[in-house]
Amino acid sequence: MSLEERRKFLNNYDKLVEMFGQELVDEGLLRYGMLYDLVEYKDFPLQNADGRSLNPSKPHGHSIYIGRLSTPYRFVNSKGWEKTATVPVERYLVPYTWQGNDQAKHIVRPAMLKLYPWLEEFYFHVYQLCFFKDKQEEFYVTLSEEYGGHKSLYVPFHDFMVGDTEAICKRNESYLSWYTRDGVVWEKMRKDPVVLHFLKSTEGNKK
C-alpha cells in the first residue's frame, strides 16, 4: 500500500502531524509491516438473515471497495437477538477500528524519542491513544518507588511538549488527591529523584 493511501487510512493523521510533524508521522506509517494493524475488511449485507433485500450501507470516511461476495454474516439487534447466515455482502477496506495501540508503537513513541532523545533516560509507557482535538492524551513515567500504591507520573502530551511542568504537577496532585484520598502523597512523590529529573528535563521543551 502506498504512503498516500496509508495517510488516508490513519484516522487522525492531521492531528498527529500537528503534534510531531509530517516527516516523523510518515516514517511511522512506513513501519506498519502488517497492514491489518492499520486497515480491516468490513462487510455490508445486501440481505437480512431471512433473505430479504436490504439497501446497502456505505462506510464512513476513507475506504476502498473490494467487491461483492457471499459470506457468513452475524446479525445482531438491540435486544440481543443474533443469527449468522450466509448472505451477499459488499466488502470494503476501511480503517482498523483499534488503531490506537499500533499508533503508539509505530508512530508516537519513535517520534517522541526522535524529538526528545533525553527520554531514553526514563522508563515510560505509551498506551492506546486517540489524539483527537477534544481529548488530552497522556503517557506515564515509571518511578523508583510507590507512593500510596501509585508508581507512575502522569504526563499530558501537550503540557510535556510545551514544557509546562506546573501543569504536569497539577495533574498529578489532583489525581493523587482523588485516588489516595490523601493530600500529602503528591508532596512525597514530587521529591522522587525520577520526578525531579524528569521535570527539570521537561523545562527544556519551553519555546
Buried (B, 14 or more C-beta within 10 A) or exposed (E): BEEEBBBBBBBBBBBBBEBBBEEBBBBBBEEBEEBEBBBBEBBBBBBBBEEEEEEEEEBEEBBBEBEEEEEEBEBEEEEEEEEEBEBBBBBBBBBBEEBBEBBBBBBBBBBBEBBBEEBEEBEBEBEEBEBEEEEEBBBBBEBEEEBBEBBBBBBBBEBBBEBBBEBBBBBBBEBBBEEBEEEEBBEEBBEBEBBEBBBEBBEEBEE
